[in-house]
């Protein structure tokens, strides 16, 4: 399938949405960390998903995932 736009691309948007939807599944694999909030900005170029976490000691942490699709090389 030819990608009509990369800013953001449909695949980038779908991938960011998937991360948002799977937040509870991801939490199961984060040792001693609880996901307390997830913020997504999927309409910007290079969509991002920001995870706010709380560790077992009560310390807050943030992880930002930026999704970038490399242009097709055909």
C-alpha positions, 0 to 999 in steps of 0.5 A: 500500500502506498502511503499518501502522507507521512505527517502523520501517516495512517500507520503512525496514528494506528501504532500510537492508538495501539500503544494507548489501548494496550496500556494495561497489557504493557503495565504487566511487563513493567517491573514494580511500576504502575501506569497512572496516566497515558496521554497521546497526541496522535495528530502531530507529525511524529505522534507521541504517547506519554506514559506517567508511571509510579514505582514501588517507592512512590516515585513518579516517572515519565516515558515518552514514545514518539512514533516515526515511520521511515518513508517507503524505499521502493 
